[in-house]
Amino acid sequence: MFNKKSPIEFGVIGLGRFGFALARSLAEAGKEVIAMDCDEIKVRQMRAYTDEAFVIKEIDREALENTGIQNCETVIVCIGEKMDIS
């Protein structure tokens, strides 16, 4: 029988004030969360809530796929400064 890993519930791209609070609240509610940001300090802080926190310097297809974000049921983009990337 094929054993498929269940998808991760949420992905959060950007750990500014809103993104960090959202990812933390989801993790504290028992949800599986992948979080990512270019700021290593924010990512380290997020690792207190989820093991799936990643530093990504460039938001491109390869970086996103390397984190496994494509396996998330819901992805929230929390990037306020670079609207073209959002």
Phi and psi restraints in degrees (range 20) as a CNS / XPLOR table:
assign (resid 1 and name C) (resid 2 and name N)
       (resid 2 and name CA) (resid 2 and name C) 1.0 -72.7 20.0 2
assign (resid 2 and name N) (resid 2 and name CA)
       (resid 2 and name C) (resid 3 and name N) 1.0 124.0 20.0 2
assign (resid 2 and name C) (resid 3 and name N)
       (resid 3 and name CA) (resid 3 and name C) 1.0 -105.2 20.0 2
assign (resid 3 and name N) (resid 3 and name CA)
       (resid 3 and name C) (resid 4 and name N) 1.0 98.1 20.0 2
assign (resid 3 and name C) (resid 4 and name N)
       (resid 4 and name CA) (resid 4 and name C) 1.0 -92.5 20.0 2
assign (resid 4 and name N) (resid 4 and name CA)
       (resid 4 and name C) (resid 5 and name N) 1.0 129.5 20.0 2
assign (resid 4 and name C) (resid 5 and name N)
       (resid 5 and name CA) (resid 5 and name C) 1.0 -69.1 20.0 2
assign (resid 5 and name N) (resid 5 and name CA)
       (resid 5 and name C) (resid 6 and name N) 1.0 135.5 20.0 2
assign (resid 5 and name C) (resid 6 and name N)
       (resid 6 and name CA) (resid 6 and name C) 1.0 -67.5 20.0 2
assign (resid 6 and name N) (resid 6 and name CA)
       (resid 6 and name C) (resid 7 and name N) 1.0 144.9 20.0 2
assign (resid 6 and name C) (resid 7 and name N)
       (resid 7 and name CA) (resid 7 and name C) 1.0 -68.1 20.0 2
assign (resid 7 and name N) (resid 7 and name CA)
       (resid 7 and name C) (resid 8 and name N) 1.0 154.7 20.0 2
assign (resid 7 and name C) (resid 8 and name N)
       (resid 8 and name CA) (resid 8 and name C) 1.0 -75.7 20.0 2
assign (resid 8 and name N) (resid 8 and name CA)
       (resid 8 and name C) (resid 9 and name N) 1.0 140.7 20.0 2
assign (resid 8 and name C) (resid 9 and name N)
       (resid 9 and name CA) (resid 9 and name C) 1.0 -69.7 20.0 2
assign (resid 9 and name N) (resid 9 and name CA)
       (resid 9 and name C) (resid 10 and name N) 1.0 -45.9 20.0 2
assign (resid 9 and name C) (resid 10 and name N)
       (resid 10 and name CA) (resid 10 and name C) 1.0 -136.1 20.0 2
assign (resid 10 and name N) (resid 10 and name CA)
       (resid 10 and name C) (resid 11 and name N) 1.0 144.5 20.0 2
assign (resid 10 and name C) (resid 11 and name N)
       (resid 11 and name CA) (resid 11 and name C) 1.0 -123.1 20.0 2
assign (resid 11 and name N) (resid 11 and name CA)
       (resid 11 and name C) (resid 12 and name N) 1.0 137.0 20.0 2
assign (resid 11 and name C) (resid 12 and name N)
       (resid 12 and name CA) (resid 12 and name C) 1.0 -125.4 20.0 2
assign (resid 12 and name N) (resid 12 and name CA)
       (resid 12 and name C) (resid 13 and name N) 1.0 119.4 20.0 2
assign (resid 12 and name C) (resid 13 and name N)
       (resid 13 and name CA) (resid 13 and name C) 1.0 -105.1 20.0 2
assign (resid 13 and name N) (resid 13 and name CA)
       (resid 13 and name C) (resid 14 and name N) 1.0 112.5 20.0 2
assign (resid 13 and name C) (resid 14 and name N)
       (resid 14 and name CA) (resid 14 and name C) 1.0 105.6 20.0 2
assign (resid 14 and name N) (resid 14 and name CA)
       (resid 14 and name C) (resid 15 and name N) 1.0 119.4 20.0 2
assign (resid 14 and name C) (resid 15 and name N)
       (resid 15 and name CA) (resid 15 and name C) 1.0 -116.5 20.0 2
assign (resid 15 and name N) (resid 15 and name CA)
       (resid 15 and name C) (resid 16 and name N) 1.0 47.4 20.0 2
assign (resid 15 and name C) (resid 16 and name N)
       (resid 16 and name CA) (resid 16 and name C) 1.0 -74.1 20.0 2
assign (resid 16 and name N) (resid 16 and name CA)
       (resid 16 and name C) (resid 17 and name N) 1.0 -161.4 20.0 2
assign (resid 16 and name C) (resid 17 and name N)
       (resid 17 and name CA) (resid 17 and name C) 1.0 -57.3 20.0 2
assign (resid 17 and name N) (resid 17 and name CA)
       (resid 17 and name C) (resid 18 and name N) 1.0 -49.5 20.0 2
assign (resid 17 and name C) (resid 18 and name N)
       (resid 18 and name CA) (resid 18 and name C) 1.0 -69.8 20.0 2
assign (resid 18 and name N) (resid 18 and name CA)
       (resid 18 and name C) (resid 19 and name N) 1.0 -49.4 20.0 2
assign (resid 18 and name C) (resid 19 and name N)
       (resid 19 and name CA) (resid 19 and name C) 1.0 -61.0 20.0 2
assign (resid 19 and name N) (resid 19 and name CA)
       (resid 19 and name C) (resid 20 and name N) 1.0 -42.1 20.0 2
assign (resid 19 and name C) (resid 20 and name N)
       (resid 20 and name CA) (resid 20 and name C) 1.0 -64.7 20.0 2
assign (resid 20 and name N) (resid 20 and name CA)
       (resid 20 and name C) (resid 21 and name N) 1.0 -46.8 20.0 2
assign (resid 20 and name C) (resid 21 and name N)
       (resid 21 and name CA) (resid 21 and name C) 1.0 -62.5 20.0 2
assign (resid 21 and name N) (resid 21 and name CA)
       (resid 21 and name C) (resid 22 and name N) 1.0 -39.8 20.0 2
assign (resid 21 and name C) (resid 22 and name N)
       (resid 22 and name CA) (resid 22 and name C) 1.0 -65.1 20.0 2
assign (resid 22 and name N) (resid 22 and name CA)
       (resid 22 and name C) (resid 23 and name N) 1.0 -50.6 20.0 2
assign (resid 22 and name C) (resid 23 and name N)
       (resid 23 and name CA) (resid 23 and name C) 1.0 -61.2 20.0 2
assign (resid 23 and name N) (resid 23 and name CA)
       (resid 23 and name C) (resid 24 and name N) 1.0 -42.5 20.0 2
assign (resid 23 and name C) (resid 24 and name N)
       (resid 24 and name CA) (resid 24 and name C) 1.0 -63.0 20.0 2
assign (resid 24 and name N) (resid 24 and name CA)
       (resid 24 and name C) (resid 25 and name N) 1.0 -45.5 20.0 2
assign (resid 24 and name C) (resid 25 and name N)
       (resid 25 and name CA) (resid 25 and name C) 1.0 -62.3 20.0 2
assign (resid 25 and name N) (resid 25 and name CA)
       (resid 25 and name C) (resid 26 and name N) 1.0 -41.9 20.0 2
assign (resid 25 and name C) (resid 26 and name N)
       (resid 26 and name CA) (resid 26 and name C) 1.0 -63.2 20.0 2
assign (resid 26 and name N) (resid 26 and name CA)
       (resid 26 and name C) (resid 27 and name N) 1.0 -45.8 20.0 2
assign (resid 26 and name C) (resid 27 and name N)
       (resid 27 and name CA) (resid 27 and name C) 1.0 -63.8 20.0 2
assign (resid 27 and name N) (resid 27 and name CA)
       (resid 27 and name C) (resid 28 and name N) 1.0 -42.1 20.0 2
assign (resid 27 and name C) (resid 28 and name N)
       (resid 28 and name CA) (resid 28 and name C) 1.0 -65.9 20.0 2
assign (resid 28 and name N) (resid 28 and name CA)
       (resid 28 and name C) (resid 29 and name N) 1.0 -24.2 20.0 2
assign (resid 28 and name C) (resid 29 and name N)
       (resid 29 and name CA) (resid 29 and name C) 1.0 -84.2 20.0 2
assign (resid 29 and name N) (resid 29 and name CA)
       (resid 29 and name C) (resid 30 and name N) 1.0 3.7 20.0 2
assign (resid 29 and name C) (resid 30 and name N)
       (resid 30 and name CA) (resid 30 and name C) 1.0 88.3 20.0 2
assign (resid 30 and name N) (resid 30 and name CA)
       (resid 30 and name C) (resid 31 and name N) 1.0 12.1 20.0 2
assign (resid 30 and name C) (resid 31 and name N)
       (resid 31 and name CA) (resid 31 and name C) 1.0 -86.3 20.0 2
assign (resid 31 and name N) (resid 31 and name CA)
       (resid 31 and name C) (resid 32 and name N) 1.0 150.1 20.0 2
assign (resid 31 and name C) (resid 32 and name N)
       (resid 32 and name CA) (resid 32 and name C) 1.0 -80.2 20.0 2
assign (resid 32 and name N) (resid 32 and name CA)
       (resid 32 and name C) (resid 33 and name N) 1.0 130.6 20.0 2
assign (resid 32 and name C) (resid 33 and name N)
       (resid 33 and name CA) (resid 33 and name C) 1.0 -135.3 20.0 2
assign (resid 33 and name N) (resid 33 and name CA)
       (resid 33 and name C) (resid 34 and name N) 1.0 133.6 20.0 2
assign (resid 33 and name C) (resid 34 and name N)
       (resid 34 and name CA) (resid 34 and name C) 1.0 -105.0 20.0 2
assign (resid 34 and name N) (resid 34 and name CA)
       (resid 34 and name C) (resid 35 and name N) 1.0 130.2 20.0 2
assign (resid 34 and name C) (resid 35 and name N)
       (resid 35 and name CA) (resid 35 and name C) 1.0 -127.4 20.0 2
assign (resid 35 and name N) (resid 35 and name CA)
       (resid 35 and name C) (resid 36 and name N) 1.0 147.2 20.0 2
assign (resid 35 and name C) (resid 36 and name N)
       (resid 36 and name CA) (resid 36 and name C) 1.0 -150.2 20.0 2
assign (resid 36 and name N) (resid 36 and name CA)
       (resid 36 and name C) (resid 37 and name N) 1.0 149.8 20.0 2
assign (resid 36 and name C) (resid 37 and name N)
       (resid 37 and name CA) (resid 37 and name C) 1.0 -162.0 20.0 2
assign (resid 37 and name N) (resid 37 and name CA)
       (resid 37 and name C) (resid 38 and name N) 1.0 164.5 20.0 2
assign (resid 37 and name C) (resid 38 and name N)
       (resid 38 and name CA) (resid 38 and name C) 1.0 -85.6 20.0 2
assign (resid 38 and name N) (resid 38 and name CA)
       (resid 38 and name C) (resid 39 and name N) 1.0 -11.8 20.0 2
assign (resid 38 and name C) (resid 39 and name N)
       (resid 39 and name CA) (resid 39 and name C) 1.0 -91.8 20.0 2
assign (resid 39 and name N) (resid 39 and name CA)
       (resid 39 and name C) (resid 40 and name N) 1.0 112.2 20.0 2
assign (resid 39 and name C) (resid 40 and name N)
       (resid 40 and name CA) (resid 40 and name C) 1.0 -62.7 20.0 2
assign (resid 40 and name N) (resid 40 and name CA)
       (resid 40 and name C) (resid 41 and name N) 1.0 -35.1 20.0 2
assign (resid 40 and name C) (resid 41 and name N)
       (resid 41 and name CA) (resid 41 and name C) 1.0 -64.1 20.0 2
assign (resid 41 and name N) (resid 41 and name CA)
       (resid 41 and name C) (resid 42 and name N) 1.0 -44.5 20.0 2
assign (resid 41 and name C) (resid 42 and name N)
       (resid 42 and name CA) (resid 42 and name C) 1.0 -63.5 20.0 2
assign (resid 42 and name N) (resid 42 and name CA)
       (resid 42 and name C) (resid 43 and name N) 1.0 -39.2 20.0 2
assign (resid 42 and name C) (resid 43 and name N)
       (resid 43 and name CA) (resid 43 and name C) 1.0 -66.1 20.0 2
assign (resid 43 and name N) (resid 43 and name CA)
       (resid 43 and name C) (resid 44 and name N) 1.0 -42.3 20.0 2
assign (resid 43 and name C) (resid 44 and name N)
       (resid 44 and name CA) (resid 44 and name C) 1.0 -61.4 20.0 2
assign (resid 44 and name N) (resid 44 and name CA)
       (resid 44 and name C) (resid 45 and name N) 1.0 -40.4 20.0 2
assign (resid 44 and name C) (resid 45 and name N)
       (resid 45 and name CA) (resid 45 and name C) 1.0 -63.4 20.0 2
assign (resid 45 and name N) (resid 45 and name CA)
       (resid 45 and name C) (resid 46 and name N) 1.0 -38.9 20.0 2
assign (resid 45 and name C) (resid 46 and name N)
       (resid 46 and name CA) (resid 46 and name C) 1.0 -68.3 20.0 2
assign (resid 46 and name N) (resid 46 and name CA)
       (resid 46 and name C) (resid 47 and name N) 1.0 -27.0 20.0 2
assign (resid 46 and name C) (resid 47 and name N)
       (resid 47 and name CA) (resid 47 and name C) 1.0 -64.6 20.0 2
assign (resid 47 and name N) (resid 47 and name CA)
       (resid 47 and name C) (resid 48 and name N) 1.0 -11.7 20.0 2
assign (resid 47 and name C) (resid 48 and name N)
       (resid 48 and name CA) (resid 48 and name C) 1.0 -70.9 20.0 2
assign (resid 48 and name N) (resid 48 and name CA)
       (resid 48 and name C) (resid 49 and name N) 1.0 -17.9 20.0 2
assign (resid 48 and name C) (resid 49 and name N)
       (resid 49 and name CA) (resid 49 and name C) 1.0 -113.3 20.0 2
assign (resid 49 and name N) (resid 49 and name CA)
       (resid 49 and name C) (resid 50 and name N) 1.0 -27.2 20.0 2
assign (resid 49 and name C) (resid 50 and name N)
       (resid 50 and name CA) (resid 50 and name C) 1.0 -149.4 20.0 2
assign (resid 50 and name N) (resid 50 and name CA)
       (resid 50 and name C) (resid 51 and name N) 1.0 141.2 20.0 2
assign (resid 50 and name C) (resid 51 and name N)
       (resid 51 and name CA) (resid 51 and name C) 1.0 -75.2 20.0 2
assign (resid 51 and name N) (resid 51 and name CA)
       (resid 51 and name C) (resid 52 and name N) 1.0 -17.2 20.0 2
assign (resid 51 and name C) (resid 52 and name N)
       (resid 52 and name CA) (resid 52 and name C) 1.0 -94.9 20.0 2
assign (resid 52 and name N) (resid 52 and name CA)
       (resid 52 and name C) (resid 53 and name N) 1.0 62.4 20.0 2
assign (resid 52 and name C) (resid 53 and name N)
       (resid 53 and name CA) (resid 53 and name C) 1.0 -121.6 20.0 2
assign (resid 53 and name N) (resid 53 and name CA)
       (resid 53 and name C) (resid 54 and name N) 1.0 129.3 20.0 2
assign (resid 53 and name C) (resid 54 and name N)
       (resid 54 and name CA) (resid 54 and name C) 1.0 -129.6 20.0 2
assign (resid 54 and name N) (resid 54 and name CA)
       (resid 54 and name C) (resid 55 and name N) 1.0 143.1 20.0 2
assign (resid 54 and name C) (resid 55 and name N)
       (resid 55 and name CA) (resid 55 and name C) 1.0 -90.7 20.0 2
assign (resid 55 and name N) (resid 55 and name CA)
       (resid 55 and name C) (resid 56 and name N) 1.0 123.0 20.0 2
assign (resid 55 and name C) (resid 56 and name N)
       (resid 56 and name CA) (resid 56 and name C) 1.0 -127.7 20.0 2
assign (resid 56 and name N) (resid 56 and name CA)
       (resid 56 and name C) (resid 57 and name N) 1.0 125.7 20.0 2
assign (resid 56 and name C) (resid 57 and name N)
       (resid 57 and name CA) (resid 57 and name C) 1.0 -80.7 20.0 2
assign (resid 57 and name N) (resid 57 and name CA)
       (resid 57 and name C) (resid 58 and name N) 1.0 -38.7 20.0 2
assign (resid 57 and name C) (resid 58 and name N)
       (resid 58 and name CA) (resid 58 and name C) 1.0 -122.0 20.0 2
assign (resid 58 and name N) (resid 58 and name CA)
       (resid 58 and name C) (resid 59 and name N) 1.0 131.1 20.0 2
assign (resid 58 and name C) (resid 59 and name N)
       (resid 59 and name CA) (resid 59 and name C) 1.0 -89.6 20.0 2
assign (resid 59 and name N) (resid 59 and name CA)
       (resid 59 and name C) (resid 60 and name N) 1.0 96.9 20.0 2
assign (resid 59 and name C) (resid 60 and name N)
       (resid 60 and name CA) (resid 60 and name C) 1.0 -136.6 20.0 2
assign (resid 60 and name N) (resid 60 and name CA)
       (resid 60 and name C) (resid 61 and name N) 1.0 173.3 20.0 2
assign (resid 60 and name C) (resid 61 and name N)
       (resid 61 and name CA) (resid 61 and name C) 1.0 -55.7 20.0 2
assign (resid 61 and name N) (resid 61 and name CA)
       (resid 61 and name C) (resid 62 and name N) 1.0 -45.9 20.0 2
assign (resid 61 and name C) (resid 62 and name N)
       (resid 62 and name CA) (resid 62 and name C) 1.0 -63.4 20.0 2
assign (resid 62 and name N) (resid 62 and name CA)
       (resid 62 and name C) (resid 63 and name N) 1.0 -45.3 20.0 2
assign (resid 62 and name C) (resid 63 and name N)
       (resid 63 and name CA) (resid 63 and name C) 1.0 -62.4 20.0 2
assign (resid 63 and name N) (resid 63 and name CA)
       (resid 63 and name C) (resid 64 and name N) 1.0 -43.1 20.0 2
assign (resid 63 and name C) (resid 64 and name N)
       (resid 64 and name CA) (resid 64 and name C) 1.0 -64.4 20.0 2
assign (resid 64 and name N) (resid 64 and name CA)
       (resid 64 and name C) (resid 65 and name N) 1.0 -43.7 20.0 2
assign (resid 64 and name C) (resid 65 and name N)
       (resid 65 and name CA) (resid 65 and name C) 1.0 -64.9 20.0 2
assign (resid 65 and name N) (resid 65 and name CA)
       (resid 65 and name C) (resid 66 and name N) 1.0 -35.3 20.0 2
assign (resid 65 and name C) (resid 66 and name N)
       (resid 66 and name CA) (resid 66 and name C) 1.0 -64.0 20.0 2
assign (resid 66 and name N) (resid 66 and name CA)
       (resid 66 and name C) (resid 67 and name N) 1.0 -27.7 20.0 2
assign (resid 66 and name C) (resid 67 and name N)
       (resid 67 and name CA) (resid 67 and name C) 1.0 -81.8 20.0 2
assign (resid 67 and name N) (resid 67 and name CA)
       (resid 67 and name C) (resid 68 and name N) 1.0 -19.9 20.0 2
assign (resid 67 and name C) (resid 68 and name N)
       (resid 68 and name CA) (resid 68 and name C) 1.0 89.2 20.0 2
assign (resid 68 and name N) (resid 68 and name CA)
       (resid 68 and name C) (resid 69 and name N) 1.0 15.1 20.0 2
assign (resid 68 and name C) (resid 69 and name N)
       (resid 69 and name CA) (resid 69 and name C) 1.0 -61.0 20.0 2
assign (resid 69 and name N) (resid 69 and name CA)
       (resid 69 and name C) (resid 70 and name N) 1.0 -25.1 20.0 2
assign (resid 69 and name C) (resid 70 and name N)
       (resid 70 and name CA) (resid 70 and name C) 1.0 -67.0 20.0 2
assign (resid 70 and name N) (resid 70 and name CA)
       (resid 70 and name C) (resid 71 and name N) 1.0 -13.4 20.0 2
assign (resid 70 and name C) (resid 71 and name N)
       (resid 71 and name CA) (resid 71 and name C) 1.0 -90.6 20.0 2
assign (resid 71 and name N) (resid 71 and name CA)
       (resid 71 and name C) (resid 72 and name N) 1.0 1.4 20.0 2
assign (resid 71 and name C) (resid 72 and name N)
       (resid 72 and name CA) (resid 72 and name C) 1.0 -83.7 20.0 2
assign (resid 72 and name N) (resid 72 and name CA)
       (resid 72 and name C) (resid 73 and name N) 1.0 142.9 20.0 2
assign (resid 72 and name C) (resid 73 and name N)
       (resid 73 and name CA) (resid 73 and name C) 1.0 -72.0 20.0 2
assign (resid 73 and name N) (resid 73 and name CA)
       (resid 73 and name C) (resid 74 and name N) 1.0 -38.4 20.0 2
assign (resid 73 and name C) (resid 74 and name N)
       (resid 74 and name CA) (resid 74 and name C) 1.0 -135.2 20.0 2
assign (resid 74 and name N) (resid 74 and name CA)
       (resid 74 and name C) (resid 75 and name N) 1.0 133.5 20.0 2
assign (resid 74 and name C) (resid 75 and name N)
       (resid 75 and name CA) (resid 75 and name C) 1.0 -123.5 20.0 2
assign (resid 75 and name N) (resid 75 and name CA)
       (resid 75 and name C) (resid 76 and name N) 1.0 131.1 20.0 2
assign (resid 75 and name C) (resid 76 and name N)
       (resid 76 and name CA) (resid 76 and name C) 1.0 -113.9 20.0 2
assign (resid 76 and name N) (resid 76 and name CA)
       (resid 76 and name C) (resid 77 and name N) 1.0 124.2 20.0 2
assign (resid 76 and name C) (resid 77 and name N)
       (resid 77 and name CA) (resid 77 and name C) 1.0 -95.4 20.0 2
assign (resid 77 and name N) (resid 77 and name CA)
       (resid 77 and name C) (resid 78 and name N) 1.0 117.9 20.0 2
assign (resid 77 and name C) (resid 78 and name N)
       (resid 78 and name CA) (resid 78 and name C) 1.0 -118.9 20.0 2
assign (resid 78 and name N) (resid 78 and name CA)
       (resid 78 and name C) (resid 79 and name N) 1.0 54.1 20.0 2
assign (resid 78 and name C) (resid 79 and name N)
       (resid 79 and name CA) (resid 79 and name C) 1.0 -112.1 20.0 2
assign (resid 79 and name N) (resid 79 and name CA)
       (resid 79 and name C) (resid 80 and name N) 1.0 114.1 20.0 2
assign (resid 79 and name C) (resid 80 and name N)
       (resid 80 and name CA) (resid 80 and name C) 1.0 -96.5 20.0 2
assign (resid 80 and name N) (resid 80 and name CA)
       (resid 80 and name C) (resid 81 and name N) 1.0 -27.1 20.0 2
assign (resid 80 and name C) (resid 81 and name N)
       (resid 81 and name CA) (resid 81 and name C) 1.0 -85.5 20.0 2
assign (resid 81 and name N) (resid 81 and name CA)
       (resid 81 and name C) (resid 82 and name N) 1.0 -35.1 20.0 2
assign (resid 81 and name C) (resid 82 and name N)
       (resid 82 and name CA) (resid 82 and name C) 1.0 -111.3 20.0 2
assign (resid 82 and name N) (resid 82 and name CA)
       (resid 82 and name C) (resid 83 and name N) 1.0 78.0 20.0 2
assign (resid 82 and name C) (resid 83 and name N)
       (resid 83 and name CA) (resid 83 and name C) 1.0 -63.6 20.0 2
assign (resid 83 and name N) (resid 83 and name CA)
       (resid 83 and name C) (resid 84 and name N) 1.0 -28.7 20.0 2
assign (resid 83 and name C) (resid 84 and name N)
       (resid 84 and name CA) (resid 84 and name C) 1.0 -63.6 20.0 2
assign (resid 84 and name N) (resid 84 and name CA)
       (resid 84 and name C) (resid 85 and name N) 1.0 -34.2 20.0 2
assign (resid 84 and name C) (resid 85 and name N)
       (resid 85 and name CA) (resid 85 and name C) 1.0 -72.5 20.0 2
assign (resid 85 and name N) (resid 85 and name CA)
       (resid 85 and name C) (resid 86 and name N) 1.0 -37.4 20.0 2
